[in-house]
Amino acid sequence: MRIQEKQWNSLNNKEMSGVSFHRFMELEGHANHMEIAEELGISLGEVRMLKKKVNRT
């Protein structure tokens, strides 16, 4: 499987620049972790981290 440019940058920079949190909130309701990761171009670990942060607020 080829790694996308956004995913490559997020793995190397250890940050989630360019992630639309509004889009994440829309996807969270009806998509699983893998679908969210593919849509936003981030890793599964970052999806889990975002979900934890959203649940805390």
C-alpha distance matrix in Angstrom:
0.0 3.8 6.5 9.4 12.8 14.5 12.2 12.7 16.4 16.8 15.5 17.8 20.7 20.8 22.1 21.2 22.7 22.3 21.7 24.1 25.8 27.6 24.4 23.2 26.6 26.3 22.9 24.1 26.6 24.7 20.9 19.2 17.4 13.9 15.1 16.9 14.1 12.0 15.4 16.5 13.5 14.4 13.5 14.9 17.6 18.7 19.0 21.2 23.2 23.9 25.1 27.4 28.8 29.4 31.2 33.4 34.8
3.8 0.0 3.8 6.4 9.5 11.7 10.0 10.0 13.6 14.7 13.8 15.6 18.4 19.1 20.2 19.3 20.3 19.9 19.8 22.4 24.5 26.4 23.4 22.5 26.1 25.9 22.9 24.3 27.1 25.4 21.7 20.4 18.4 15.0 15.8 17.0 14.0 11.7 14.6 15.3 11.9 13.3 13.1 15.4 17.8 18.3 19.0 21.6 23.0 23.5 25.2 27.5 28.4 29.2 31.3 33.3 34.4
6.5 3.8 0.0 3.8 6.6 8.4 6.4 6.4 10.0 11.0 10.2 12.1 14.8 15.4 16.4 15.7 16.8 16.6 16.6 19.5 21.6 23.8 21.0 20.1 23.7 24.0 21.1 22.4 25.5 24.3 20.6 19.3 16.8 13.9 14.9 15.2 11.8 10.2 13.0 12.8 9.1 10.1 10.2 13.1 15.1 15.2 16.3 19.0 20.0 20.5 22.5 24.7 25.3 26.3 28.6 30.3 31.3
9.4 6.4 3.8 0.0 3.8 5.6 5.2 6.1 8.7 10.0 10.6 12.3 14.2 15.2 15.3 14.0 14.4 13.7 14.0 16.7 19.2 21.2 18.5 18.0 21.8 21.8 19.4 21.1 24.2 23.1 19.7 19.1 16.8 14.2 14.2 14.1 11.1 9.1 10.9 10.4 6.9 9.0 10.5 13.7 15.8 14.9 15.8 19.0 19.8 19.6 21.8 24.3 24.5 25.1 27.7 29.5 30.1
12.8 9.5 6.6 3.8 0.0 3.8 5.4 5.0 6.2 8.6 9.9 10.6 12.0 13.7 13.7 12.6 12.3 11.8 13.1 16.1 18.8 21.1 18.8 18.6 22.4 22.8 20.8 22.5 25.8 25.2 22.0 21.6 19.1 16.9 16.9 16.0 13.0 11.7 12.7 11.2 8.0 9.8 11.9 15.5 17.0 15.5 16.9 20.2 20.3 19.9 22.6 24.9 24.5 25.3 28.3 29.7 30.0
14.5 11.7 8.4 5.6 3.8 0.0 3.8 5.5 5.2 6.1 8.6 10.0 10.4 11.5 10.7 9.0 8.9 8.4 9.4 12.5 15.1 17.5 15.5 15.2 18.9 19.6 17.9 19.4 22.8 22.6 19.6 19.3 16.7 15.1 15.0 13.4 10.6 10.1 10.6 8.2 5.3 6.8 9.7 13.2 14.5 12.4 13.8 17.2 17.0 16.3 19.2 21.4 20.9 21.6 24.7 26.0 26.2
12.2 10.0 6.4 5.2 5.4 3.8 0.0 3.8 5.5 5.1 6.1 8.6 9.9 10.2 10.4 9.3 10.6 10.9 10.9 14.2 16.1 18.8 16.6 15.4 19.2 20.1 17.8 18.8 22.3 22.0 18.6 17.6 14.6 12.9 13.7 12.4 9.0 9.0 10.7 8.7 5.2 5.0 6.6 10.3 11.6 10.3 12.0 15.0 15.1 15.2 17.9 19.9 19.9 21.0 23.7 25.0 25.8
12.7 10.0 6.4 6.1 5.0 5.5 3.8 0.0 3.8 5.5 5.2 6.2 8.5 9.9 11.0 11.1 11.9 12.8 13.6 17.2 19.2 22.0 20.1 19.0 22.7 23.8 21.6 22.5 26.1 25.7 22.4 21.2 18.1 16.3 17.3 16.2 12.6 12.5 14.4 12.4 8.8 8.6 9.4 13.1 13.8 12.8 15.1 17.8 17.6 18.1 21.0 22.6 22.5 24.0 26.6 27.7 28.5
16.4 13.6 10.0 8.7 6.2 5.2 5.5 3.8 0.0 3.8 5.4 5.2 5.8 8.0 8.4 8.7 8.8 10.3 11.8 15.5 17.6 20.6 19.2 18.4 22.0 23.3 21.7 22.6 26.2 26.4 23.3 22.5 19.3 18.1 18.8 17.0 13.8 14.1 15.2 12.5 9.6 9.1 10.7 14.5 14.5 12.7 15.3 18.1 17.1 17.3 20.5 22.0 21.3 22.8 25.8 26.5 26.9
16.8 14.7 11.0 10.0 8.6 6.1 5.1 5.5 3.8 0.0 3.8 5.5 5.2 5.4 5.5 5.9 7.5 9.5 10.0 13.7 15.1 18.5 17.3 15.8 19.3 21.1 19.4 19.8 23.5 24.0 21.0 19.9 16.6 15.9 16.9 14.7 11.6 12.9 14.0 10.9 8.5 6.7 8.0 11.5 11.1 9.1 11.9 14.5 13.3 13.7 17.0 18.2 17.6 19.4 22.2 22.8 23.5
15.5 13.8 10.2 10.6 9.9 8.6 6.1 5.2 5.4 3.8 0.0 3.8 5.7 5.4 7.7 9.1 11.1 13.3 13.5 17.2 18.3 21.6 20.3 18.4 21.8 23.6 21.5 21.6 25.3 25.6 22.3 20.7 17.1 16.2 17.9 16.3 12.7 14.0 16.0 13.4 10.6 8.3 7.9 11.2 10.4 9.7 12.9 14.8 13.9 15.2 18.2 19.1 19.1 21.2 23.6 24.2 25.3
17.8 15.6 12.1 12.3 10.6 10.0 8.6 6.2 5.2 5.5 3.8 0.0 3.8 5.7 8.3 10.5 11.7 14.2 15.3 19.0 20.4 23.8 22.8 21.2 24.6 26.5 24.7 24.9 28.6 29.0 25.8 24.4 20.8 19.9 21.4 19.7 16.2 17.3 18.9 16.2 13.3 11.6 11.6 15.0 13.9 13.0 16.3 18.1 16.8 18.0 21.3 21.9 21.5 23.8 26.3 26.5 27.5
20.7 18.4 14.8 14.2 12.0 10.4 9.9 8.5 5.8 5.2 5.7 3.8 0.0 3.8 5.4 8.2 9.0 12.1 13.5 17.1 18.3 21.9 21.3 19.9 23.1 25.3 24.0 24.1 27.8 28.7 25.8 24.7 21.1 20.8 22.0 19.7 16.6 18.1 19.1 15.9 13.7 11.8 12.5 15.7 14.3 12.5 15.9 17.7 15.7 16.5 20.1 20.5 19.5 21.8 24.6 24.4 25.1
20.8 19.1 15.4 15.2 13.7 11.5 10.2 9.9 8.0 5.4 5.4 5.7 3.8 0.0 3.8 7.0 9.3 12.5 12.8 16.4 16.8 20.5 20.2 18.2 21.1 23.6 22.2 21.7 25.5 26.5 23.8 22.3 18.7 18.8 20.4 17.9 15.0 17.2 18.3 15.1 13.3 10.5 10.5 13.1 11.1 9.4 13.1 14.4 12.2 13.5 16.9 17.0 16.2 18.9 21.3 21.1 22.1
22.1 20.2 16.4 15.3 13.7 10.7 10.4 11.0 8.4 5.5 7.7 8.3 5.4 3.8 0.0 3.8 5.9 9.4 9.7 13.1 13.5 17.2 17.2 15.5 18.4 20.9 20.0 19.7 23.5 24.8 22.3 21.4 18.0 18.6 19.5 16.6 14.2 16.4 16.8 13.2 12.2 9.7 10.9 13.4 11.7 8.9 12.1 13.9 11.4 11.6 15.3 15.8 14.3 16.6 19.5 19.3 19.8
21.2 19.3 15.7 14.0 12.6 9.0 9.3 11.1 8.7 5.9 9.1 10.5 8.2 7.0 3.8 0.0 3.8 6.3 5.9 9.4 10.1 13.7 13.5 12.0 15.1 17.4 16.6 16.7 20.4 21.6 19.3 18.9 15.8 16.4 16.8 13.6 11.6 13.8 13.6 9.9 9.6 7.6 9.8 12.2 11.4 7.9 10.1 12.7 10.7 9.8 13.5 14.7 13.2 14.7 17.9 18.3 18.4
22.7 20.3 16.8 14.4 12.3 8.9 10.6 11.9 8.8 7.5 11.1 11.7 9.0 9.3 5.9 3.8 0.0 3.7 5.6 8.8 10.5 13.7 13.7 13.2 16.2 18.2 17.9 18.6 22.1 23.4 21.3 21.4 18.6 18.9 18.7 15.6 13.9 15.3 14.5 10.7 10.6 9.9 12.8 15.5 15.1 11.6 13.4 16.2 14.2 12.8 16.4 17.8 15.8 16.9 20.4 20.7 20.2
22.3 19.9 16.6 13.7 11.8 8.4 10.9 12.8 10.3 9.5 13.3 14.2 12.1 12.5 9.4 6.3 3.7 0.0 3.8 6.3 9.2 11.6 11.2 11.6 14.7 16.1 15.9 17.3 20.6 21.6 19.7 20.4 18.1 18.2 17.3 14.2 13.1 13.9 12.3 8.8 9.4 9.9 13.5 16.1 16.5 13.0 13.8 17.1 15.8 13.7 16.9 19.0 17.1 17.3 21.0 21.8 20.9
21.7 19.8 16.6 14.0 13.1 9.4 10.9 13.6 11.8 10.0 13.5 15.3 13.5 12.8 9.7 5.9 5.6 3.8 0.0 3.8 6.0 8.8 8.2 7.9 11.2 12.7 12.4 13.6 16.9 18.1 16.3 16.9 14.8 15.4 14.4 11.0 10.5 11.9 10.1 6.5 8.2 8.2 11.6 13.6 14.1 10.5 10.6 13.9 12.9 10.4 13.4 15.8 14.1 14.0 17.6 18.8 18.1
24.1 22.4 19.5 16.7 16.1 12.5 14.2 17.2 15.5 13.7 17.2 19.0 17.1 16.4 13.1 9.4 8.8 6.3 3.8 0.0 3.8 5.4 5.2 6.3 8.8 10.1 10.7 12.2 15.1 16.5 15.4 16.9 15.5 16.5 14.8 11.4 12.0 13.2 10.6 7.7 10.6 11.1 14.4 15.7 16.5 13.0 12.1 15.3 14.5 11.3 13.6 16.3 14.4 13.4 17.0 18.4 17.1
25.8 24.5 21.6 19.2 18.8 15.1 16.1 19.2 17.6 15.1 18.3 20.4 18.3 16.8 13.5 10.1 10.5 9.2 6.0 3.8 0.0 3.8 5.3 4.8 6.2 8.7 9.8 10.2 13.1 15.2 14.6 15.9 14.6 16.4 15.0 11.3 12.5 14.5 12.2 9.6 12.6 12.2 14.7 15.3 15.6 12.2 10.9 13.4 12.4 8.8 10.7 13.2 11.2 9.7 13.4 14.8 13.4
27.6 26.4 23.8 21.2 21.1 17.5 18.8 22.0 20.6 18.5 21.6 23.8 21.9 20.5 17.2 13.7 13.7 11.6 8.8 5.4 3.8 0.0 3.8 5.3 5.1 6.4 8.8 9.9 11.9 14.0 14.2 16.3 15.9 17.6 15.6 12.3 14.3 15.8 12.8 11.1 14.7 14.9 17.6 17.8 18.6 15.4 13.5 16.0 15.5 11.7 12.7 15.5 13.7 11.3 14.6 16.4 14.5
24.4 23.4 21.0 18.5 18.8 15.5 16.6 20.1 19.2 17.3 20.3 22.8 21.3 20.2 17.2 13.5 13.7 11.2 8.2 5.2 5.3 3.8 0.0 3.8 5.4 5.1 6.2 8.5 10.7 11.9 11.5 13.8 13.6 14.8 12.4 9.3 11.6 12.5 9.3 8.3 12.0 12.8 15.6 15.9 17.4 14.5 12.3 15.2 15.5 12.0 12.8 16.2 15.1 12.9 16.0 18.4 17.1
23.2 22.5 20.1 18.0 18.6 15.2 15.4 19.0 18.4 15.8 18.4 21.2 19.9 18.2 15.5 12.0 13.2 11.6 7.9 6.3 4.8 5.3 3.8 0.0 3.8 5.4 5.2 5.9 9.1 10.6 9.8 11.3 10.6 12.4 10.7 7.2 9.4 11.4 9.1 7.7 11.2 10.9 13.1 12.8 14.1 11.3 8.8 11.5 11.9 8.5 9.1 12.6 11.9 10.0 12.9 15.4 14.7
26.6 26.1 23.7 21.8 22.4 18.9 19.2 22.7 22.0 19.3 21.8 24.6 23.1 21.1 18.4 15.1 16.2 14.7 11.2 8.8 6.2 5.1 5.4 3.8 0.0 3.8 5.5 5.1 7.1 9.8 10.2 12.2 12.3 14.7 13.0 9.9 12.6 14.7 12.3 11.4 15.0 14.5 16.3 15.5 16.4 13.9 11.1 12.8 13.3 9.7 9.2 12.4 11.6 8.7 11.2 13.9 12.8
26.3 25.9 24.0 21.8 22.8 19.6 20.1 23.8 23.3 21.1 23.6 26.5 25.3 23.6 20.9 17.4 18.2 16.1 12.7 10.1 8.7 6.4 5.1 5.4 3.8 0.0 3.8 5.6 6.2 7.9 8.9 11.8 12.8 14.7 12.2 9.8 13.1 14.3 11.4 11.6 15.3 15.7 17.7 16.9 18.6 16.4 13.2 15.3 16.4 13.0 12.3 15.8 15.4 12.4 14.5 17.5 16.4
22.9 22.9 21.1 19.4 20.8 17.9 17.8 21.6 21.7 19.4 21.5 24.7 24.0 22.2 20.0 16.6 17.9 15.9 12.4 10.7 9.8 8.8 6.2 5.2 5.5 3.8 0.0 3.8 5.5 5.8 5.5 8.3 9.4 11.0 8.4 6.4 10.0 11.1 8.8 9.6 13.0 13.4 14.9 13.9 16.1 14.3 10.9 13.2 14.9 12.1 11.2 15.0 15.4 12.9 14.8 18.0 17.7
24.1 24.3 22.4 21.1 22.5 19.4 18.8 22.5 22.6 19.8 21.6 24.9 24.1 21.7 19.7 16.7 18.6 17.3 13.6 12.2 10.2 9.9 8.5 5.9 5.1 5.6 3.8 0.0 3.8 5.8 5.7 7.4 8.2 11.0 9.6 7.3 10.6 12.8 11.3 11.5 14.6 14.0 14.7 13.0 14.6 13.1 9.5 10.8 12.7 10.0 8.2 11.9 12.7 10.1 11.4 14.9 15.0
26.6 27.1 25.5 24.2 25.8 22.8 22.3 26.1 26.2 23.5 25.3 28.6 27.8 25.5 23.5 20.4 22.1 20.6 16.9 15.1 13.1 11.9 10.7 9.1 7.1 6.2 5.5 3.8 0.0 3.8 6.2 8.6 10.7 13.4 11.6 10.3 13.9 15.5 13.9 14.7 17.9 17.6 18.3 16.2 17.9 16.8 13.1 13.9 16.0 13.4 11.0 14.3 15.3 12.3 12.8 16.5 16.4
24.7 25.4 24.3 23.1 25.2 22.6 22.0 25.7 26.4 24.0 25.6 29.0 28.7 26.5 24.8 21.6 23.4 21.6 18.1 16.5 15.2 14.0 11.9 10.6 9.8 7.9 5.8 5.8 3.8 0.0 3.8 6.9 10.0 11.8 9.6 9.6 13.2 14.2 12.7 14.5 17.4 17.6 18.1 16.1 18.5 17.8 14.0 15.2 17.8 15.6 13.4 16.9 18.2 15.5 16.1 19.8 19.9
20.9 21.7 20.6 19.7 22.0 19.6 18.6 22.4 23.3 21.0 22.3 25.8 25.8 23.8 22.3 19.3 21.3 19.7 16.3 15.4 14.6 14.2 11.5 9.8 10.2 8.9 5.5 5.7 6.2 3.8 0.0 3.8 6.7 8.0 5.9 6.3 9.8 10.6 9.9 11.9 14.3 14.4 14.7 12.8 15.5 15.1 11.4 13.0 15.8 14.1 12.4 16.0 17.5 15.5 16.4 20.0 20.5
19.2 20.4 19.3 19.1 21.6 19.3 17.6 21.2 22.5 19.9 20.7 24.4 24.7 22.3 21.4 18.9 21.4 20.4 16.9 16.9 15.9 16.3 13.8 11.3 12.2 11.8 8.3 7.4 8.6 6.9 3.8 0.0 3.8 5.6 5.5 6.4 8.8 10.2 10.8 12.4 14.1 13.4 12.8 10.2 13.0 13.3 9.8 10.7 14.1 13.2 11.4 14.6 16.8 15.5 16.0 19.4 20.7
17.4 18.4 16.8 16.8 19.1 16.7 14.6 18.1 19.3 16.6 17.1 20.8 21.1 18.7 18.0 15.8 18.6 18.1 14.8 15.5 14.6 15.9 13.6 10.6 12.3 12.8 9.4 8.2 10.7 10.0 6.7 3.8 0.0 3.8 5.6 5.2 6.2 8.7 10.0 10.7 11.7 10.3 9.2 6.4 9.2 9.7 6.5 7.6 11.0 10.6 9.5 12.5 14.7 14.2 15.0 18.0 19.5
13.9 15.0 13.9 14.2 16.9 15.1 12.9 16.3 18.1 15.9 16.2 19.9 20.8 18.8 18.6 16.4 18.9 18.2 15.4 16.5 16.4 17.6 14.8 12.4 14.7 14.7 11.0 11.0 13.4 11.8 8.0 5.6 3.8 0.0 3.8 5.5 5.1 6.2 8.6 10.1 10.2 9.6 8.5 6.5 10.2 10.9 8.5 10.3 13.5 13.4 13.0 15.9 17.9 17.5 18.7 21.6 23.0
15.1 15.8 14.9 14.2 16.9 15.0 13.7 17.3 18.8 16.9 17.9 21.4 22.0 20.4 19.5 16.8 18.7 17.3 14.4 14.8 15.0 15.6 12.4 10.7 13.0 12.2 8.4 9.6 11.6 9.6 5.9 5.5 5.6 3.8 0.0 3.8 5.5 5.2 6.1 8.6 9.7 10.3 10.6 9.4 13.0 12.8 10.0 12.4 15.3 14.2 13.8 17.2 18.7 17.7 19.2 22.3 23.1
16.9 17.0 15.2 14.1 16.0 13.4 12.4 16.2 17.0 14.7 16.3 19.7 19.7 17.9 16.6 13.6 15.6 14.2 11.0 11.4 11.3 12.3 9.3 7.2 9.9 9.8 6.4 7.3 10.3 9.6 6.3 6.4 5.2 5.5 3.8 0.0 3.8 5.5 5.1 6.1 8.1 8.1 9.1 8.3 11.2 10.1 7.2 10.2 12.4 10.8 10.9 14.4 15.4 14.4 16.3 19.3 19.8
14.1 14.0 11.8 11.1 13.0 10.6 9.0 12.6 13.8 11.6 12.7 16.2 16.6 15.0 14.2 11.6 13.9 13.1 10.5 12.0 12.5 14.3 11.6 9.4 12.6 13.1 10.0 10.6 13.9 13.2 9.8 8.8 6.2 5.1 5.5 3.8 0.0 3.8 5.5 5.4 5.6 4.9 5.6 5.8 8.9 8.0 6.3 9.6 11.6 10.8 11.8 14.9 15.8 15.7 17.8 20.2 21.1
12.0 11.7 10.2 9.1 11.7 10.1 9.0 12.5 14.1 12.9 14.0 17.3 18.1 17.2 16.4 13.8 15.3 13.9 11.9 13.2 14.5 15.8 12.5 11.4 14.7 14.3 11.1 12.8 15.5 14.2 10.6 10.2 8.7 6.2 5.2 5.5 3.8 0.0 3.8 5.6 5.1 6.8 8.0 8.9 12.3 11.5 10.1 13.4 15.4 14.4 15.4 18.6 19.4 19.1 21.2 23.8 24.5
15.4 14.6 13.0 10.9 12.7 10.6 10.7 14.4 15.2 14.0 16.0 18.9 19.1 18.3 16.8 13.6 14.5 12.3 10.1 10.6 12.2 12.8 9.3 9.1 12.3 11.4 8.8 11.3 13.9 12.7 9.9 10.8 10.0 8.6 6.1 5.1 5.5 3.8 0.0 3.8 5.7 8.1 10.4 11.3 14.3 12.7 10.9 14.4 16.0 14.2 15.2 18.7 19.0 18.1 20.6 23.2 23.3
16.5 15.3 12.8 10.4 11.2 8.2 8.7 12.4 12.5 10.9 13.4 16.2 15.9 15.1 13.2 9.9 10.7 8.8 6.5 7.7 9.6 11.1 8.3 7.7 11.4 11.6 9.6 11.5 14.7 14.5 11.9 12.4 10.7 10.1 8.6 6.1 5.4 5.6 3.8 0.0 3.8 5.6 8.9 10.5 12.7 10.3 9.2 13.0 13.8 11.8 13.6 16.8 16.6 16.1 19.0 21.2 21.1
13.5 11.9 9.1 6.9 8.0 5.3 5.2 8.8 9.6 8.5 10.6 13.3 13.7 13.3 12.2 9.6 10.6 9.4 8.2 10.6 12.6 14.7 12.0 11.2 15.0 15.3 13.0 14.6 17.9 17.4 14.3 14.1 11.7 10.2 9.7 8.1 5.6 5.1 5.7 3.8 0.0 3.8 7.0 9.7 11.9 10.0 10.0 13.7 14.4 13.4 15.5 18.3 18.3 18.5 21.3 23.2 23.5
14.4 13.3 10.1 9.0 9.8 6.8 5.0 8.6 9.1 6.7 8.3 11.6 11.8 10.5 9.7 7.6 9.9 9.9 8.2 11.1 12.2 14.9 12.8 10.9 14.5 15.7 13.4 14.0 17.6 17.6 14.4 13.4 10.3 9.6 10.3 8.1 4.9 6.8 8.1 5.6 3.8 0.0 3.8 6.8 8.3 6.4 7.1 10.5 11.0 10.6 13.0 15.3 15.5 16.3 18.9 20.5 21.3
13.5 13.1 10.2 10.5 11.9 9.7 6.6 9.4 10.7 8.0 7.9 11.6 12.5 10.5 10.9 9.8 12.8 13.5 11.6 14.4 14.7 17.6 15.6 13.1 16.3 17.7 14.9 14.7 18.3 18.1 14.7 12.8 9.2 8.5 10.6 9.1 5.6 8.0 10.4 8.9 7.0 3.8 0.0 3.8 5.4 5.3 6.5 8.9 9.9 10.8 12.7 14.5 15.5 16.7 18.7 20.4 21.8
14.9 15.4 13.1 13.7 15.5 13.2 10.3 13.1 14.5 11.5 11.2 15.0 15.7 13.1 13.4 12.2 15.5 16.1 13.6 15.7 15.3 17.8 15.9 12.8 15.5 16.9 13.9 13.0 16.2 16.1 12.8 10.2 6.4 6.5 9.4 8.3 5.8 8.9 11.3 10.5 9.7 6.8 3.8 0.0 3.8 5.4 5.0 6.3 8.7 9.9 10.7 12.5 14.4 15.4 16.7 18.7 20.5
17.6 17.8 15.1 15.8 17.0 14.5 11.6 13.8 14.5 11.1 10.4 13.9 14.3 11.1 11.7 11.4 15.1 16.5 14.1 16.5 15.6 18.6 17.4 14.1 16.4 18.6 16.1 14.6 17.9 18.5 15.5 13.0 9.2 10.2 13.0 11.2 8.9 12.3 14.3 12.7 11.9 8.3 5.4 3.8 0.0 3.8 5.4 5.1 6.2 8.7 9.9 10.7 12.4 14.3 15.4 16.8 18.9
18.7 18.3 15.2 14.9 15.5 12.4 10.3 12.8 12.7 9.1 9.7 13.0 12.5 9.4 8.9 7.9 11.6 13.0 10.5 13.0 12.2 15.4 14.5 11.3 13.9 16.4 14.3 13.1 16.8 17.8 15.1 13.3 9.7 10.9 12.8 10.1 8.0 11.5 12.7 10.3 10.0 6.4 5.3 5.4 3.8 0.0 3.8 5.4 4.9 6.1 8.6 9.8 10.5 12.2 14.2 15.4 16.9
19.0 19.0 16.3 15.8 16.9 13.8 12.0 15.1 15.3 11.9 12.9 16.3 15.9 13.1 12.1 10.1 13.4 13.8 10.6 12.1 10.9 13.5 12.3 8.8 11.1 13.2 10.9 9.5 13.1 14.0 11.4 9.8 6.5 8.5 10.0 7.2 6.3 10.1 10.9 9.2 10.0 7.1 6.5 5.0 5.4 3.8 0.0 3.8 5.4 5.1 6.2 8.7 9.9 10.5 12.3 14.4 15.8
21.2 21.6 19.0 19.0 20.2 17.2 15.0 17.8 18.1 14.5 14.8 18.1 17.7 14.4 13.9 12.7 16.2 17.1 13.9 15.3 13.4 16.0 15.2 11.5 12.8 15.3 13.2 10.8 13.9 15.2 13.0 10.7 7.6 10.3 12.4 10.2 9.6 13.4 14.4 13.0 13.7 10.5 8.9 6.3 5.1 5.4 3.8 0.0 3.8 5.5 5.1 6.3 8.7 9.9 10.6 12.5 14.7
23.2 23.0 20.0 19.8 20.3 17.0 15.1 17.6 17.1 13.3 13.9 16.8 15.7 12.2 11.4 10.7 14.2 15.8 12.9 14.5 12.4 15.5 15.5 11.9 13.3 16.4 14.9 12.7 16.0 17.8 15.8 14.1 11.0 13.5 15.3 12.4 11.6 15.4 16.0 13.8 14.4 11.0 9.9 8.7 6.2 4.9 5.4 3.8 0.0 3.8 5.4 5.2 6.3 8.7 10.0 10.8 12.9
23.9 23.5 20.5 19.6 19.9 16.3 15.2 18.1 17.3 13.7 15.2 18.0 16.5 13.5 11.6 9.8 12.8 13.7 10.4 11.3 8.8 11.7 12.0 8.5 9.7 13.0 12.1 10.0 13.4 15.6 14.1 13.2 10.6 13.4 14.2 10.8 10.8 14.4 14.2 11.8 13.4 10.6 10.8 9.9 8.7 6.1 5.1 5.5 3.8 0.0 3.8 5.4 5.1 6.1 8.6 9.9 11.0
25.1 25.2 22.5 21.8 22.6 19.2 17.9 21.0 20.5 17.0 18.2 21.3 20.1 16.9 15.3 13.5 16.4 16.9 13.4 13.6 10.7 12.7 12.8 9.1 9.2 12.3 11.2 8.2 11.0 13.4 12.4 11.4 9.5 13.0 13.8 10.9 11.8 15.4 15.2 13.6 15.5 13.0 12.7 10.7 9.9 8.6 6.2 5.1 5.4 3.8 0.0 3.8 5.5 5.1 6.1 8.7 10.2
27.4 27.5 24.7 24.3 24.9 21.4 19.9 22.6 22.0 18.2 19.1 21.9 20.5 17.0 15.8 14.7 17.8 19.0 15.8 16.3 13.2 15.5 16.2 12.6 12.4 15.8 15.0 11.9 14.3 16.9 16.0 14.6 12.5 15.9 17.2 14.4 14.9 18.6 18.7 16.8 18.3 15.3 14.5 12.5 10.7 9.8 8.7 6.3 5.2 5.4 3.8 0.0 3.8 5.5 5.2 6.3 9.0
28.8 28.4 25.3 24.5 24.5 20.9 19.9 22.5 21.3 17.6 19.1 21.5 19.5 16.2 14.3 13.2 15.8 17.1 14.1 14.4 11.2 13.7 15.1 11.9 11.6 15.4 15.4 12.7 15.3 18.2 17.5 16.8 14.7 17.9 18.7 15.4 15.8 19.4 19.0 16.6 18.3 15.5 15.5 14.4 12.4 10.5 9.9 8.7 6.3 5.1 5.5 3.8 0.0 3.8 5.5 5.2 6.6
29.4 29.2 26.3 25.1 25.3 21.6 21.0 24.0 22.8 19.4 21.2 23.8 21.8 18.9 16.6 14.7 16.9 17.3 14.0 13.4 9.7 11.3 12.9 10.0 8.7 12.4 12.9 10.1 12.3 15.5 15.5 15.5 14.2 17.5 17.7 14.4 15.7 19.1 18.1 16.1 18.5 16.3 16.7 15.4 14.3 12.2 10.5 9.9 8.7 6.1 5.1 5.5 3.8 0.0 3.8 5.5 5.5
31.2 31.3 28.6 27.7 28.3 24.7 23.7 26.6 25.8 22.2 23.6 26.3 24.6 21.3 19.5 17.9 20.4 21.0 17.6 17.0 13.4 14.6 16.0 12.9 11.2 14.5 14.8 11.4 12.8 16.1 16.4 16.0 15.0 18.7 19.2 16.3 17.8 21.2 20.6 19.0 21.3 18.9 18.7 16.7 15.4 14.2 12.3 10.6 10.0 8.6 6.1 5.2 5.5 3.8 0.0 3.8 5.6
33.4 33.3 30.3 29.5 29.7 26.0 25.0 27.7 26.5 22.8 24.2 26.5 24.4 21.1 19.3 18.3 20.7 21.8 18.8 18.4 14.8 16.4 18.4 15.4 13.9 17.5 18.0 14.9 16.5 19.8 20.0 19.4 18.0 21.6 22.3 19.3 20.2 23.8 23.2 21.2 23.2 20.5 20.4 18.7 16.8 15.4 14.4 12.5 10.8 9.9 8.7 6.3 5.2 5.5 3.8 0.0 3.8
34.8 34.4 31.3 30.1 30.0 26.2 25.8 28.5 26.9 23.5 25.3 27.5 25.1 22.1 19.8 18.4 20.2 20.9 18.1 17.1 13.4 14.5 17.1 14.7 12.8 16.4 17.7 15.0 16.4 19.9 20.5 20.7 19.5 23.0 23.1 19.8 21.1 24.5 23.3 21.1 23.5 21.3 21.8 20.5 18.9 16.9 15.8 14.7 12.9 11.0 10.2 9.0 6.6 5.5 5.6 3.8 0.0
